[in-house]
Amino acid sequence: GSDFAAAIRRIETADEVITYNGGTWKSGGIADDLLVLGRMAGIKGALPISGKHIDLRKIIWSNHIWGDGLELTYKMHFENDPEFTSLTEAEFSNRRDVHMTLKLWELWKQGKLKILNGFRI
């Protein structure tokens, strides 16, 4: 939105950036979070960040396999879908993705995240 430039600066200078599939790995034309943010910021390649990058997809599924997407991975850990009321579908989708990533990160910090490494539980 109108605070996009401020949001990009916050991400670039954050001590820790948490994503789900936000690294530089890509397959089949699927762009990850940092590449999309870089493109939106008008730069070529991934958005540069100064802090630590935590990619929960790589933690849960390993760096050697793709694993499931955010929604299916979230459902492996939680029964209820997050609910948000929003004016636009895009805003709903963004808030939902952020919420799911946050909840998976909280489990990881608590030592309760299922590390699947390619195996379904």
N, CA, C and O atoms as a printed pandas DataFrame, in Angstrom:
     atom_number atom_name residue_name chain_id  residue_number  x_coord  y_coord  z_coord
0              1         N          GLY        A               1    0.805   -1.187    0.000
1              2        CA          GLY        A               1    0.000    0.000    0.000
2              3         C          GLY        A               1    0.851    1.254    0.000
3              4         O          GLY        A               1    1.942    1.279   -0.570
4              5         N          SER        A               2    0.350    2.282    0.636
5              6        CA          SER        A               2    1.032    3.576    0.638
6              7         C          SER        A               2    2.321    3.552    1.448
7              8         O          SER        A               2    3.184    4.407    1.246
8              9         N          ASP        A               3    2.472    2.600    2.356
9             10        CA          ASP        A               3    3.680    2.510    3.179
10            11         C          ASP        A               3    4.644    1.444    2.670
11            12         O          ASP        A               3    5.451    0.920    3.438
12            13         N          PHE        A               4    4.565    1.122    1.378
13            14        CA          PHE        A               4    5.391    0.061    0.815
14            15         C          PHE        A               4    6.886    0.333    1.003
15            16         O          PHE        A               4    7.625   -0.571    1.393
16            17         N          ALA        A               5    7.339    1.546    0.737
17            18        CA          ALA        A               5    8.770    1.875    0.868
18            19         C          ALA        A               5    9.230    1.691    2.316
19            20         O          ALA        A               5   10.321    1.175    2.560
20            21         N          ALA        A               6    8.411    2.106    3.261
21            22        CA          ALA        A               6    8.764    1.931    4.678
22            23         C          ALA        A               6    8.812    0.455    5.049
23            24         O          ALA        A               6    9.679    0.024    5.809
24            25         N          ALA        A               7    7.868   -0.322    4.504
25            26        CA          ALA        A               7    7.857   -1.763    4.779
26            27         C          ALA        A               7    9.108   -2.433    4.228
27            28         O          ALA        A               7    9.705   -3.274    4.899
28            29         N          ILE        A               8    9.508   -2.070    3.021
29            30        CA          ILE        A               8   10.732   -2.636    2.424
30            31         C          ILE        A               8   11.943   -2.299    3.280
31            32         O          ILE        A               8   12.784   -3.165    3.519
32            33         N          ARG        A               9   12.051   -1.061    3.746
33            34        CA          ARG        A               9   13.187   -0.665    4.610
34            35         C          ARG        A               9   13.196   -1.485    5.901
35            36         O          ARG        A               9   14.259   -1.886    6.375
36            37         N          ARG        A              10   12.023   -1.734    6.466
37            38        CA          ARG        A              10   11.944   -2.532    7.701
38            39         C          ARG        A              10   12.417   -3.952    7.464
39            40         O          ARG        A              10   13.137   -4.514    8.289
40            41         N          ILE        A              11   12.021   -4.534    6.351
41            42        CA          ILE        A              11   12.447   -5.901    6.023
42            43         C          ILE        A              11   13.956   -5.937    5.784
43            44         O          ILE        A              11   14.644   -6.827    6.284
44            45         N          GLU        A              12   14.467   -4.978    5.026
45            46        CA          GLU        A              12   15.898   -4.955    4.706
46            47         C          GLU        A              12   16.768   -4.820    5.949
47            48         O          GLU        A              12   17.875   -5.357    5.984
48            49         N          THR        A              13   16.287   -4.109    6.972
49            50        CA          THR        A              13   17.108   -3.830    8.153
50            51         C          THR        A              13   16.717   -4.643    9.381
51            52         O          THR        A              13   17.301   -4.456   10.448
52            53         N          ALA        A              14   15.746   -5.538    9.253
53            54        CA          ALA        A              14   15.295   -6.341   10.398
54            55         C          ALA        A              14   16.406   -7.259   10.885
55            56         O          ALA        A              14   17.240   -7.707   10.099
56            57         N          ASP        A              15   16.415   -7.535   12.174
57            58        CA          ASP        A              15   17.385   -8.472   12.745
58            59         C          ASP        A              15   17.132   -9.889   12.248
59            60         O          ASP        A              15   18.066  -10.673   12.079
60            61         N          GLU        A              16   15.866  -10.209   12.015
61            62        CA          GLU        A              16   15.489  -11.548   11.575
62            63         C          GLU        A              16   14.292  -11.439   10.634
63            64         O          GLU        A              16   13.324  -10.741   10.937
64            65         N          VAL        A              17   14.357  -12.124    9.498
65            66        CA          VAL        A              17   13.265  -12.151    8.528
66            67         C          VAL        A              17   12.796  -13.591    8.414
67            68         O          VAL        A              17   13.575  -14.489    8.094
68            69         N          ILE        A              18   11.506  -13.800    8.682
69            70        CA          ILE        A              18   10.923  -15.138    8.673
70            71         C          ILE        A              18   10.068  -15.271    7.420
71            72         O          ILE        A              18    9.207  -14.430    7.161
72            73         N          THR        A              19   10.304  -16.332    6.637
73            74        CA          THR        A              19    9.513  -16.580    5.433
74            75         C          THR        A              19    9.142  -18.053    5.363
75            76         O          THR        A              19    9.662  -18.878    6.115
76            77         N          TYR        A              20    8.251  -18.360    4.463
77            78        CA          TYR        A              20    7.981  -19.739    4.082
78            79         C          TYR        A              20    8.277  -19.807    2.597
79            80         O          TYR        A              20    7.529  -19.267    1.782
80            81         N          ASN        A              21    9.357  -20.462    2.249
81            82        CA          ASN        A              21    9.889  -20.511    0.890
82            83         C          ASN        A              21   10.376  -19.137    0.453
83            84         O          ASN        A              21   10.053  -18.671   -0.640
84            85         N          GLY        A              22   11.137  -18.512    1.294
85            86        CA          GLY        A              22   11.631  -17.172    0.994
86            87         C          GLY        A              22   13.084  -17.121    0.616
87            88         O          GLY        A              22   13.636  -16.033    0.455
88            89         N          GLY        A              23   13.730  -18.267    0.466
89            90        CA          GLY        A              23   15.144  -18.285    0.101
90            91         C          GLY        A              23   15.339  -18.021   -1.367
91            92         O          GLY        A              23   14.460  -17.448   -2.010
92            93         N          THR        A              24   16.446  -18.415   -1.907
93            94        CA          THR        A              24   16.720  -18.162   -3.310
94            95         C          THR        A              24   16.439  -19.376   -4.177
95            96         O          THR        A              24   16.684  -19.341   -5.383
96            97         N          TRP        A              25   15.927  -20.454   -3.585
97            98        CA          TRP        A              25   15.597  -21.656   -4.351
98            99         C          TRP        A              25   14.314  -21.407   -5.112
99           100         O          TRP        A              25   13.372  -20.825   -4.575
100          101         N          LYS        A              26   14.272  -21.838   -6.350
101          102        CA          LYS        A              26   13.046  -21.717   -7.127
102          103         C          LYS        A              26   12.983  -22.868   -8.118
103          104         O          LYS        A              26   14.009  -23.426   -8.507
104          105         N          SER        A              27   11.780  -23.212   -8.515
105          106        CA          SER        A              27   11.588  -24.316   -9.440
106          107         C          SER        A              27   10.347  -24.057  -10.264
107          108         O          SER        A              27    9.351  -23.543   -9.754
108          109         N          GLY        A              28   10.402  -24.409  -11.521
109          110        CA          GLY        A              28    9.219  -24.313  -12.364
110          111         C          GLY        A              28    8.662  -22.917  -12.482
111          112         O          GLY        A              28    7.464  -22.745  -12.706
112          113         N          GLY        A              29    9.510  -21.915  -12.337
113          114        CA          GLY        A              29    9.054  -20.548  -12.473
114          115         C          GLY        A              29    8.407  -19.981  -11.222
115          116         O          GLY        A              29    7.911  -18.854  -11.247
116          117         N          ILE        A              30    8.399  -20.736  -10.126
117          118        CA          ILE        A              30    7.808  -20.253   -8.884
118          119         C          ILE        A              30    8.803  -19.321   -8.208
119          120         O          ILE        A              30    9.913  -19.731   -7.868
120          121         N          ALA        A              31    8.414  -18.091   -8.017
121          122        CA          ALA        A              31    9.295  -17.107   -7.383
122          123         C          ALA        A              31    9.044  -17.096   -5.882
123          124         O          ALA        A              31    7.906  -17.240   -5.436
124          125         N          ASP        A              32   10.089  -16.927   -5.119
125          126        CA          ASP        A              32    9.933  -16.913   -3.675
126          127         C          ASP        A              32    9.733  -15.496   -3.146
127          128         O          ASP        A              32    9.784  -14.528   -3.904
128          129         N          ASP        A              33    9.506  -15.386   -1.853
129          130        CA          ASP        A              33    9.167  -14.116   -1.219
130          131         C          ASP        A              33   10.203  -13.028   -1.456
131          132         O          ASP        A              33    9.846  -11.917   -1.848
132          133         N          LEU        A              34   11.471  -13.321   -1.229
133          134        CA          LEU        A              34   12.495  -12.285   -1.347
134          135         C          LEU        A              34   12.707  -11.851   -2.797
135          136         O          LEU        A              34   13.037  -10.692   -3.049
136          137         N          LEU        A              35   12.524  -12.760   -3.747
137          138        CA          LEU        A              35   12.603  -12.375   -5.154
138          139         C          LEU        A              35   11.429  -11.477   -5.537
139          140         O          LEU        A              35   11.602  -10.486   -6.247
140          141         N          VAL        A              36   10.242  -11.828   -5.066
141          142        CA          VAL        A              36    9.063  -11.005   -5.357
142          143         C          VAL        A              36    9.223   -9.621   -4.733
143          144         O          VAL        A              36    8.934   -8.615   -5.380
144          145         N          LEU        A              37    9.679   -9.561   -3.489
145          146        CA          LEU        A              37    9.883   -8.263   -2.841
146          147         C          LEU        A              37   10.951   -7.445   -3.563
147          148         O          LEU        A              37   10.813   -6.230   -3.704
148          149         N          GLY        A              38   12.008   -8.101   -4.018
149          150        CA          GLY        A              38   13.035   -7.399   -4.791
150          151         C          GLY        A              38   12.452   -6.805   -6.063
151          152         O          GLY        A              38   12.714   -5.650   -6.397
152          153         N          ARG        A              39   11.668   -7.594   -6.764
153          154        CA          ARG        A              39   11.031   -7.114   -7.995
154          155         C          ARG        A              39   10.111   -5.936   -7.693
155          156         O          ARG        A              39   10.102   -4.943   -8.422
156          157         N          MET        A              40    9.337   -6.050   -6.615
157          158        CA          MET        A              40    8.425   -4.965   -6.248
158          159         C          MET        A              40    9.184   -3.702   -5.845
159          160         O          MET        A              40    8.688   -2.588   -6.017
160          161         N          ALA        A              41   10.385   -3.885   -5.310
161          162        CA          ALA        A              41   11.208   -2.736   -4.911
162          163         C          ALA        A              41   11.990   -2.171   -6.092
163          164         O          ALA        A              41   12.699   -1.174   -5.954
164          165         N          GLY        A              42   11.860   -2.810   -7.250
165          166        CA          GLY        A              42   12.517   -2.300   -8.450
166          167         C          GLY        A              42   13.959   -2.722   -8.613
167          168         O          GLY        A              42   14.724   -2.068   -9.321
168          169         N          ILE        A              43   14.343   -3.825   -7.956
169          170        CA          ILE        A              43   15.720   -4.301   -8.097
170          171         C          ILE        A              43   15.716   -5.677   -8.763
171          172         O          ILE        A              43   14.706   -6.381   -8.769
172          173         N          LYS        A              44   16.852   -6.037   -9.316
173          174        CA          LYS        A              44   16.984   -7.356   -9.940
174          175         C          LYS        A              44   17.477   -8.324   -8.872
175          176         O          LYS        A              44   18.453   -8.052   -8.174
176          177         N          GLY        A              45   16.796   -9.445   -8.756
177          178        CA          GLY        A              45   17.182  -10.450   -7.778
178          179         C          GLY        A              45   16.428  -10.290   -6.472
179          180         O          GLY        A              45   15.477   -9.515   -6.372
180          181         N          ALA        A              46   16.873  -11.041   -5.473
181          182        CA          ALA        A              46   16.214  -11.063   -4.170
182          183         C          ALA        A              46   16.443   -9.757   -3.415
183          184         O          ALA        A              46   17.485   -9.118   -3.562
184          185         N          LEU        A              47   15.473   -9.374   -2.618
185          186        CA          LEU        A              47   15.610   -8.201   -1.759
186          187         C          LEU        A              47   16.765   -8.455   -0.790
187          188         O          LEU        A              47   16.766   -9.466   -0.089
188          189         N          PRO        A              48   17.740   -7.559   -0.742
189          190        CA          PRO        A              48   18.851   -7.762    0.189
190          191         C          PRO        A              48   18.399   -7.486    1.623
191          192         O          PRO        A              48   17.713   -6.501    1.897
192          193         N          ILE        A              49   18.789   -8.360    2.511
193          194        CA          ILE        A              49   18.469   -8.161    3.929
194          195         C          ILE        A              49   19.755   -8.207    4.723
195          196         O          ILE        A              49   20.696   -8.911    4.357
196          197         N          SER        A              50   19.796   -7.451    5.820
197          198        CA          SER        A              50   21.009   -7.410    6.635
198          199         C          SER        A              50   20.958   -8.383    7.799
199          200         O          SER        A              50   21.999   -8.722    8.363
200          201         N          GLY        A              51   19.779   -8.836    8.166
201          202        CA          GLY        A              51   19.636   -9.739    9.304
202          203         C          GLY        A              51   19.632  -11.200    8.904
203          204         O          GLY        A              51   19.890  -11.555    7.754
204          205         N          LYS        A              52   19.336  -12.028    9.876
205          206        CA          LYS        A              52   19.264  -13.474    9.685
206          207         C          LYS        A              52   17.979  -13.817    8.930
207          208         O          LYS        A              52   16.925  -13.245    9.208
208          209         N          HIS        A              53   18.062  -14.741    7.984
209          210        CA          HIS        A              53   16.893  -15.186    7.239
210          211         C          HIS        A              53   16.526  -16.596    7.684
211          212         O          HIS        A              53   17.351  -17.507    7.615
212          213         N          ILE        A              54   15.296  -16.775    8.140
213          214        CA          ILE        A              54   14.767  -18.069    8.546
214          215         C          ILE        A              54   13.710  -18.470    7.529
215          216         O          ILE        A              54   12.667  -17.823    7.433
216          217         N          ASP        A              55   13.967  -19.533    6.766
217          218        CA          ASP        A              55   13.008  -20.041    5.793
218          219         C          ASP        A              55   12.396  -21.305    6.381
219          220         O          ASP        A              55   13.035  -22.358    6.404
220          221         N          LEU        A              56   11.157  -21.201    6.856
221          222        CA          LEU        A              56   10.515  -22.322    7.533
222          223         C          LEU        A              56   10.289  -23.518    6.623
223          224         O          LEU        A              56   10.281  -24.653    7.099
224          225         N          ARG        A              57   10.105  -23.295    5.328
225          226        CA          ARG        A              57    9.957  -24.436    4.419
226          227         C          ARG        A              57   11.208  -25.302    4.452
227          228         O          ARG        A              57   11.118  -26.529    4.493
228          229         N          LYS        A              58   12.359  -24.673    4.433
229          230        CA          LYS        A              58   13.609  -25.440    4.460
230          231         C          LYS        A              58   13.811  -26.135    5.801
231          232         O          LYS        A              58   14.362  -27.235    5.850
232          233         N          ILE        A              59   13.374  -25.513    6.879
233          234        CA          ILE        A              59   13.504  -26.131    8.199
234          235         C          ILE        A              59   12.589  -27.360    8.295
235          236         O          ILE        A              59   13.010  -28.419    8.759
236          237         N          ILE        A              60   11.353  -27.209    7.857
237          238        CA          ILE        A              60   10.378  -28.298    7.992
238          239         C          ILE        A              60   10.660  -29.426    7.005
239          240         O          ILE        A              60   10.634  -30.599    7.378
240          241         N          TRP        A              61   10.925  -29.081    5.764
241          242        CA          TRP        A              61   11.015  -30.090    4.705
242          243         C          TRP        A              61   12.435  -30.424    4.293
243          244         O          TRP        A              61   12.623  -31.394    3.559
244          245         N          SER        A              62   13.402  -29.713    4.700
245          246        CA          SER        A              62   14.829  -29.817    4.368
246          247         C          SER        A              62   15.117  -28.989    3.126
247          248         O          SER        A              62   14.198  -28.537    2.443
248          249         N          ASN        A              63   16.362  -28.799    2.845
249          250        CA          ASN        A              63   16.780  -27.998    1.695
250          251         C          ASN        A              63   16.853  -28.852    0.430
251          252         O          ASN        A              63   17.130  -28.330   -0.650
252          253         N          HIS        A              64   16.613  -30.134    0.548
253          254        CA          HIS        A              64   16.803  -31.038   -0.579
254          255         C          HIS        A              64   15.514  -31.420   -1.293
255          256         O          HIS        A              64   15.548  -31.983   -2.387
256          257         N          ILE        A              65   14.374  -31.113   -0.672
257          258        CA          ILE        A              65   13.090  -31.450   -1.302
258          259         C          ILE        A              65   12.180  -30.232   -1.248
259          260         O          ILE        A              65   12.446  -29.278   -0.516
260          261         N          TRP        A              66   11.129  -30.270   -2.013
261          262        CA          TRP        A              66   10.190  -29.140   -2.055
262          263         C          TRP        A              66    9.229  -29.170   -0.870
263          264         O          TRP        A              66    9.054  -28.147   -0.207
264          265         N          GLY        A              67    8.605  -30.305   -0.586
265          266        CA          GLY        A              67    7.620  -30.383    0.494
266          267         C          GLY        A              67    6.313  -29.735    0.083
267          268         O          GLY        A              67    6.123  -29.389   -1.083
268          269         N          ASP        A              68    5.408  -29.569    1.045
269          270        CA          ASP        A              68    4.110  -28.962    0.776
270          271         C          ASP        A              68    4.183  -27.451    0.902
271          272         O          ASP        A              68    5.127  -26.899    1.467
272          273         N          GLY        A              69    3.164  -26.796    0.361
273          274        CA          GLY        A              69    3.048  -25.355    0.464
274          275         C          GLY        A              69    2.675  -24.933    1.872
275          276         O          GLY        A              69    2.441  -25.763    2.751
276          277         N          LEU        A              70    2.627  -23.635    2.062
277          278        CA          LEU        A              70    2.361  -23.064    3.376
278          279         C          LEU        A              70    1.033  -23.535    3.950
279          280         O          LEU        A              70    0.983  -23.945    5.109
280          281         N          GLU        A              71   -0.043  -23.490    3.173
281          282        CA          GLU        A              71   -1.357  -23.841    3.687
282          283         C          GLU        A              71   -1.422  -25.292    4.157
283          284         O          GLU        A              71   -1.923  -25.559    5.249
284          285         N          LEU        A              72   -0.927  -26.229    3.359
285          286        CA          LEU        A              72   -0.964  -27.639    3.762
286          287         C          LEU        A              72   -0.029  -27.905    4.937
287          288         O          LEU        A              72   -0.352  -28.710    5.811
288          289         N          THR        A              73    1.113  -27.246    4.970
289          290        CA          THR        A              73    2.030  -27.414    6.097
290          291         C          THR        A              73    1.401  -26.868    7.373
291          292         O          THR        A              73    1.517  -27.483    8.433
292          293         N          TYR        A              74    0.737  -25.723    7.279
293          294        CA          TYR        A              74    0.040  -25.149    8.433
294          295         C          TYR        A              74   -1.019  -26.129    8.951
295          296         O          TYR        A              74   -1.147  -26.326   10.160
296          297         N          LYS        A              75   -1.780  -26.745    8.029
297          298        CA          LYS        A              75   -2.836  -27.674    8.423
298          299         C          LYS        A              75   -2.293  -28.944    9.063
299          300         O          LYS        A              75   -3.029  -29.640    9.763
300          301         N          MET        A              76   -1.027  -29.259    8.839
301          302        CA          MET        A              76   -0.408  -30.404    9.513
302          303         C          MET        A              76   -0.146  -30.099   10.991
303          304         O          MET        A              76    0.029  -31.006   11.805
304          305         N          HIS        A              77   -0.124  -28.811   11.317
305          306        CA          HIS        A              77    0.180  -28.393   12.679
306          307         C          HIS        A              77   -1.025  -27.822   13.424
307          308         O          HIS        A              77   -1.062  -27.862   14.654
308          309         N          PHE        A              78   -2.006  -27.292   12.698
309          310        CA          PHE        A              78   -3.150  -26.624   13.312
310          311         C          PHE        A              78   -4.442  -27.122   12.674
311          312         O          PHE        A              78   -4.486  -27.404   11.477
312          313         N          GLU        A              79   -5.487  -27.226   13.482
313          314        CA          GLU        A              79   -6.782  -27.691   12.981
314          315         C          GLU        A              79   -7.579  -26.579   12.324
315          316         O          GLU        A              79   -8.271  -26.821   11.335
316          317         N          ASN        A              80   -7.496  -25.369   12.849
317          318        CA          ASN        A              80   -8.337  -24.271   12.372
318          319         C          ASN        A              80   -7.586  -23.376   11.404
319          320         O          ASN        A              80   -6.414  -23.062   11.606
320          321         N          ASP        A              81   -8.277  -22.971   10.351
321          322        CA          ASP        A              81   -7.736  -21.963    9.444
322          323         C          ASP        A              81   -7.852  -20.604   10.112
323          324         O          ASP        A              81   -8.824  -20.341   10.821
324          325         N          PRO        A              82   -6.867  -19.736    9.894
325          326        CA          PRO        A              82   -7.008  -18.376   10.424
326          327         C          PRO        A              82   -8.148  -17.656    9.697
327          328         O          PRO        A              82   -8.351  -17.851    8.499
328          329         N          GLU        A              83   -8.882  -16.830   10.428
329          330        CA          GLU        A              83   -9.984  -16.096    9.827
330          331         C          GLU        A              83   -9.705  -14.604    9.949
331          332         O          GLU        A              83   -9.330  -14.108   11.012
332          333         N          PHE        A              84   -9.894  -13.906    8.846
333          334        CA          PHE        A              84   -9.717  -12.462    8.816
334          335         C          PHE        A              84  -10.856  -11.856    8.014
335          336         O          PHE        A              84  -11.319  -12.442    7.035
336          337         N          THR        A              85  -11.295  -10.701    8.428
337          338        CA          THR        A              85  -12.217   -9.949    7.593
338          339         C          THR        A              85  -11.393   -8.888    6.897
339          340         O          THR        A              85  -10.558   -8.229    7.518
340          341         N          SER        A              86  -11.625   -8.726    5.630
341          342        CA          SER        A              86  -10.794   -7.826    4.844
342          343         C          SER        A              86  -11.604   -7.251    3.695
343          344         O          SER        A              86  -12.629   -7.804    3.296
344          345         N          LEU        A              87  -11.134   -6.152    3.184
345          346        CA          LEU        A              87  -11.828   -5.503    2.071
346          347         C          LEU        A              87  -11.516   -6.142    0.736
347          348         O          LEU        A              87  -12.360   -6.160   -0.159
348          349         N          THR        A              88  -10.295   -6.671    0.592
349          350        CA          THR        A              88   -9.919   -7.245   -0.693
350          351         C          THR        A              88   -9.407   -8.661   -0.516
351          352         O          THR        A              88   -8.927   -9.036    0.554
352          353         N          GLU        A              89   -9.516   -9.435   -1.576
353          354        CA          GLU        A              89   -9.018  -10.809   -1.543
354          355         C          GLU        A              89   -7.499  -10.842   -1.351
355          356         O          GLU        A              89   -6.978  -11.704   -0.643
356          357         N          ALA        A              90   -6.791   -9.899   -1.987
357          358        CA          ALA        A              90   -5.333   -9.852   -1.860
358          359         C          ALA        A              90   -4.915   -9.561   -0.423
359          360         O          ALA        A              90   -3.988  -10.187    0.091
360          361         N          GLU        A              91   -5.588   -8.620    0.228
361          362        CA          GLU        A              91   -5.261   -8.300    1.612
362          363         C          GLU        A              91   -5.537   -9.502    2.514
363          364         O          GLU        A              91   -4.735   -9.805    3.398
364          365         N          PHE        A              92   -6.658  -10.188    2.301
365          366        CA          PHE        A              92   -6.972  -11.386    3.066
366          367         C          PHE        A              92   -5.874  -12.432    2.892
367          368         O          PHE        A              92   -5.403  -13.014    3.870
368          369         N          SER        A              93   -5.469  -12.667    1.646
369          370        CA          SER        A              93   -4.448  -13.665    1.351
370          371         C          SER        A              93   -3.120  -13.315    2.025
371          372         O          SER        A              93   -2.460  -14.188    2.590
372          373         N          ASN        A              94   -2.736  -12.063    1.967
373          374        CA          ASN        A              94   -1.481  -11.638    2.597
374          375         C          ASN        A              94   -1.522  -11.809    4.105
375          376         O          ASN        A              94   -0.585  -12.345    4.697
376          377         N          ARG        A              95   -2.598  -11.359    4.727
377          378        CA          ARG        A              95   -2.705  -11.488    6.186
378          379         C          ARG        A              95   -2.726  -12.956    6.611
379          380         O          ARG        A              95   -2.127  -13.330    7.619
380          381         N          ARG        A              96   -3.406  -13.761    5.846
381          382        CA          ARG        A              96   -3.484  -15.194    6.151
382          383         C          ARG        A              96   -2.103  -15.839    6.062
383          384         O          ARG        A              96   -1.718  -16.596    6.953
384          385         N          ASP        A              97   -1.361  -15.549    5.006
385          386        CA          ASP        A              97   -0.015  -16.108    4.847
386          387         C          ASP        A              97    0.910  -15.665    5.965
387          388         O          ASP        A              97    1.677  -16.469    6.495
388          389         N          VAL        A              98    0.844  -14.396    6.326
389          390        CA          VAL        A              98    1.684  -13.885    7.419
390          391         C          VAL        A              98    1.318  -14.582    8.722
391          392         O          VAL        A              98    2.196  -14.988    9.482
392          393         N          HIS        A              99    0.026  -14.720    8.977
393          394        CA          HIS        A              99   -0.428  -15.385   10.210
394          395         C          HIS        A              99    0.066  -16.837   10.266
395          396         O          HIS        A              99    0.591  -17.275   11.290
396          397         N          MET        A             100   -0.103  -17.577    9.167
397          398        CA          MET        A             100    0.316  -18.979    9.151
398          399         C          MET        A             100    1.829  -19.093    9.356
399          400         O          MET        A             100    2.287  -19.964   10.095
400          401         N          THR        A             101    2.598  -18.228    8.713
401          402        CA          THR        A             101    4.055  -18.246    8.875
402          403         C          THR        A             101    4.432  -17.925   10.308
403          404         O          THR        A             101    5.300  -18.582   10.883
404          405         N          LEU        A             102    3.789  -16.919   10.895
405          406        CA          LEU        A             102    4.050  -16.551   12.287
406          407         C          LEU        A             102    3.774  -17.719   13.224
407          408         O          LEU        A             102    4.582  -18.002   14.109
408          409         N          LYS        A             103    2.653  -18.397   13.044
409          410        CA          LYS        A             103    2.306  -19.500   13.939
410          411         C          LYS        A             103    3.285  -20.672   13.796
411          412         O          LYS        A             103    3.631  -21.305   14.793
412          413         N          LEU        A             104    3.729  -20.965   12.590
413          414        CA          LEU        A             104    4.742  -22.017   12.403
414          415         C          LEU        A             104    6.057  -21.612   13.059
415          416         O          LEU        A             104    6.720  -22.442   13.680
416          417         N          TRP        A             105    6.439  -20.347   12.927
417          418        CA          TRP        A             105    7.672  -19.844   13.548
418          419         C          TRP        A             105    7.589  -19.958   15.065
419          420         O          TRP        A             105    8.557  -20.353   15.714
420          421         N          GLU        A             106    6.410  -19.606   15.641
421          422        CA          GLU        A             106    6.239  -19.720   17.087
422          423         C          GLU        A             106    6.425  -21.162   17.546
423          424         O          GLU        A             106    7.061  -21.404   18.572
424          425         N          LEU        A             107    5.877  -22.125   16.800
425          426        CA          LEU        A             107    6.091  -23.542   17.142
426          427         C          LEU        A             107    7.567  -23.899   17.082
427          428         O          LEU        A             107    8.072  -24.607   17.953
428          429         N          TRP        A             108    8.263  -23.412   16.060
429          430        CA          TRP        A             108    9.696  -23.692   15.910
430          431         C          TRP        A             108   10.466  -23.146   17.103
431          432         O          TRP        A             108   11.333  -23.834   17.644
432          433         N          LYS        A             109   10.165  -21.921   17.520
433          434        CA          LYS        A             109   10.849  -21.310   18.671
434          435         C          LYS        A             109   10.566  -22.081   19.960
435          436         O          LYS        A             109   11.404  -22.117   20.861
436          437         N          GLN        A             110    9.377  -22.702   20.047
437          438        CA          GLN        A             110    9.008  -23.482   21.229
438          439         C          GLN        A             110    9.524  -24.919   21.173
439          440         O          GLN        A             110    9.355  -25.682   22.124
440          441         N          GLY        A             111   10.159  -25.287   20.044
441          442        CA          GLY        A             111   10.642  -26.655   19.875
442          443         C          GLY        A             111    9.530  -27.641   19.564
443          444         O          GLY        A             111    9.712  -28.844   19.755
444          445         N          LYS        A             112    8.374  -27.166   19.085
445          446        CA          LYS        A             112    7.218  -28.025   18.831
446          447         C          LYS        A             112    6.898  -28.191   17.349
447          448         O          LYS        A             112    5.901  -28.828   17.012
448          449         N          LEU        A             113    7.704  -27.643   16.467
449          450        CA          LEU        A             113    7.455  -27.736   15.032
450          451         C          LEU        A             113    7.819  -29.128   14.542
451          452         O          LEU        A             113    8.888  -29.648   14.864
452          453         N          LYS        A             114    6.927  -29.730   13.762
453          454        CA          LYS        A             114    7.206  -31.053   13.182
454          455         C          LYS        A             114    8.199  -30.893   12.052
455          456         O          LYS        A             114    7.888  -30.280   11.031
456          457         N          ILE        A             115    9.387  -31.438   12.225
457          458        CA          ILE        A             115   10.402  -31.397   11.183
458          459         C          ILE        A             115   10.184  -32.645   10.328
459          460         O          ILE        A             115   10.514  -33.755   10.746
460          461         N          LEU        A             116    9.636  -32.462    9.153
461          462        CA          LEU        A             116    9.163  -33.572    8.358
462          463         C          LEU        A             116   10.231  -34.137    7.429
463          464         O          LEU        A             116   10.237  -35.340    7.167
464          465         N          ASN        A             117   11.123  -33.310    6.932
465          466        CA          ASN        A             117   12.214  -33.757    6.064
466          467         C          ASN        A             117   11.761  -34.722    4.981
467          468         O          ASN        A             117   12.450  -35.690    4.660
468          469         N          GLY        A             118   10.581  -34.438    4.421
469          470        CA          GLY        A             118   10.106  -35.245    3.313
470          471         C          GLY        A             118    9.185  -36.380    3.685
471          472         O          GLY        A             118    8.701  -37.091    2.805
472          473         N          PHE        A             119    8.928  -36.571    4.975
473          474        CA          PHE        A             119    8.066  -37.655    5.410
474          475         C          PHE        A             119    6.765  -37.090    5.965
475          476         O          PHE        A             119    6.786  -36.194    6.809
476          477         N          ARG        A             120    5.659  -37.595    5.506
477          478        CA          ARG        A             120    4.365  -37.145    6.016
478          479         C          ARG        A             120    4.083  -37.822    7.367
479          480         O          ARG        A             120    4.420  -38.985    7.586
480          481         N          ILE        A             121    3.475  -37.074    8.231
481          482        CA          ILE        A             121    3.124  -37.594    9.558
482          483         C          ILE        A             121    1.619  -37.832    9.598
483          484         O          ILE        A             121    1.090  -38.271   10.620
